[in-house]
Amino acid sequence: MKQLLFSFILFSTFIACNLQSKNTENKMTQESFNVIGISVRTTNKDGMAMTDLGQLWHQFYAENCISKIPNKLSDDVYAVYTNYKSDYTDEYTTIIGCKVKSLDSIPNGFEGKQIQSGSFVKYTAKGKMPDVIMATWKDIWSKDKELNRAYTADYEVYGKKSQDPNNAEVDIYIATKE
C-alpha cells in the first residue's frame, strides 16, 4: 500500500512539474525575421480557409515555389498568418514560403513579410497530418482571450520532423501582447 501511495505521489509530482514547466517553456521572445512566399487573403467563416489554404498549399508544391525563393536560410516551410482584419474569426492573409536573409529580391507573384520581434507562445503539434494542425488551432482559438493574442503575425514551421504524415511535428507560434 505504501508503495502504491508513493508511486501515486511521485507520478502526480511528475505531471504537475511537467505541466508547469510546459507553460513556462512555451512563452518566448522571438527576434524579427523575413519570409518570402505566395499568399492568399481568406477567412475562417463558412469553411473558406480550408478551401483557400488547401489550394495555396497545392500551388506551393505544384509550382515548386520553394525553388523560386531567393536567399533562403533553410528549406523549412513557413505558413504565416498576418494582416488580420480583427481576429481569427475575420479576414487575414496567409503566406506560405521560406525564411530569407532579406526582402531585397521578391519574385513576381510572391510576397515578402517581416515578422516583427515580440512575445510568442509556442505550440508543438504532434500526430497525423493535417488533423493535428486543425486540432491545435482549435485549441488555440479556444484560449484566444487567455493567450492575449496580438494578431500581428502567427506562424507554423514545417521542418524535417513534419515530413512523416502519420507522426508529424509542427511548431506553431502565436504572437501575444506584452
C-alpha positions in Angstrom: 0.0 0.0 0.0 2.8 2.4 0.9 4.5 1.6 -2.5 1.3 2.4 -4.3 0.8 5.7 -2.5 4.5 6.6 -3.1 4.1 5.8 -6.8 0.9 7.9 -7.0 2.6 10.9 -5.3 5.7 10.6 -7.5 3.5 10.4 -10.6 1.4 13.4 -9.5 4.5 15.4 -8.8 6.0 14.5 -12.2 2.7 15.5 -14.0 2.5 18.8 -12.0 6.1 19.7 -12.7 5.8 18.9 -16.4 2.6 20.9 -16.9 4.0 23.8 -15.0 7.3 23.8 -17.0 5.4 23.3 -20.3 3.5 26.5 -19.9 6.7 28.4 -18.9 8.8 26.9 -21.7 6.2 27.8 -24.3 6.4 31.5 -23.7 9.2 33.2 -25.5 10.6 36.3 -27.1 11.2 35.9 -30.8 13.6 38.1 -32.9 12.3 39.6 -36.2 12.8 37.7 -39.4 11.7 37.8 -43.1 9.6 35.4 -45.2 9.0 35.3 -48.9 6.2 33.1 -50.3 2.9 33.0 -52.1 -0.2 34.3 -50.4 -4.0 34.4 -50.2 -6.5 36.5 -48.4 -9.1 34.3 -46.6 -11.4 33.9 -43.6 -12.4 31.1 -41.3 -16.0 31.8 -42.0 -18.1 29.2 -43.8 -15.0 26.9 -44.2 -13.4 29.3 -46.7 -9.9 29.0 -45.2 -10.0 25.2 -45.6 -10.5 25.6 -49.4 -8.2 28.6 -49.9 -5.4 27.2 -47.8 -5.7 23.8 -49.5 -5.3 25.5 -52.9 -2.4 27.6 -51.7 -0.5 24.5 -50.4 -1.2 22.7 -53.7 0.1 25.7 -55.7 3.2 26.0 -53.5 4.2 22.4 -54.2 2.8 22.0 -57.8 4.6 25.1 -59.0 7.8 24.2 -57.0 7.6 27.7 -55.3 10.3 26.7 -52.8 12.9 26.7 -55.6 12.0 30.2 -56.7 12.6 31.8 -53.3 15.9 33.7 -53.2 18.2 33.9 -50.2 16.6 31.1 -48.3 18.1 30.4 -44.8 16.8 26.8 -44.9 14.3 24.6 -46.6 11.9 24.8 -43.7 8.5 25.9 -44.9 6.7 28.7 -43.0 2.9 29.3 -43.1 2.4 32.8 -41.8 -1.0 34.2 -40.8 -1.0 38.0 -40.8 -2.8 41.3 -41.7 -5.7 40.2 -39.5 -8.8 42.4 -40.0 -9.7 41.9 -36.4 -9.2 38.3 -35.0 -9.3 34.7 -36.1 -13.0 34.9 -37.0 -12.4 37.6 -39.7 -10.2 38.1 -42.7 -6.4 37.5 -42.7 -3.6 36.8 -45.1 -1.7 33.5 -45.3 1.8 33.4 -46.8 3.4 30.0 -47.5 7.1 30.3 -48.1 10.6 30.3 -46.5 12.6 32.3 -44.1 15.1 34.5 -46.0 18.1 36.8 -45.4 16.4 39.9 -46.8 13.4 41.2 -48.7 15.5 42.9 -51.3 14.6 40.5 -54.2 11.0 39.3 -54.2 10.0 37.4 -57.3 6.8 38.4 -59.3 3.8 36.7 -57.8 5.4 36.4 -54.4 5.0 38.4 -51.3 7.6 39.4 -48.7 6.8 39.9 -45.0 8.9 40.9 -42.0 7.7 39.2 -38.8 8.3 41.7 -36.0 10.1 40.7 -32.9 7.9 40.2 -29.8 6.3 37.8 -27.4 5.1 34.4 -28.7 3.6 31.3 -27.3 4.9 28.1 -29.0 2.8 25.1 -29.5 4.1 21.8 -30.9 1.5 19.8 -32.8 2.4 16.1 -32.9 0.4 13.5 -34.8 -1.3 12.7 -38.0 -1.4 15.4 -40.7 -3.4 17.5 -41.3 -5.7 16.6 -38.4 -3.1 17.5 -35.7 -2.8 21.0 -37.2 -6.5 21.7 -37.1 -6.8 20.2 -33.6 -4.0 22.5 -32.4 -5.6 25.6 -33.9 -9.0 24.7 -32.4 -7.2 24.6 -29.0 -5.5 28.0 -29.7 -8.9 29.5 -30.7 -10.5 28.2 -27.5 -7.8 30.0 -25.5 -8.0 33.2 -27.5 -8.6 35.7 -24.6 -6.4 33.8 -22.2 -3.5 34.0 -24.7 -4.0 37.7 -25.1 -3.2 37.4 -28.8 -1.6 40.3 -30.6 -2.9 39.4 -34.1 0.3 40.7 -35.8 1.7 37.5 -37.3 1.4 33.9 -36.2 3.2 31.2 -38.0 3.8 27.5 -38.4 7.2 25.9 -39.1 7.3 22.7 -41.2 10.8 21.3 -40.7 12.3 17.8 -41.1 10.1 16.4 -38.3 6.9 17.4 -40.2 7.6 15.0 -43.1 6.1 11.8 -41.6 2.4 12.3 -42.3 1.4 9.8 -39.5 3.7 11.2 -36.8 4.5 14.8 -37.8 5.8 17.6 -35.5 5.0 21.2 -36.5 5.8 24.2 -34.3 3.1 26.9 -34.2 4.0 30.3 -32.8 1.2 32.7 -31.6 2.0 36.4 -31.2 0.9 37.7 -27.9 0.7 41.2 -26.3 3.4 42.0 -23.8 
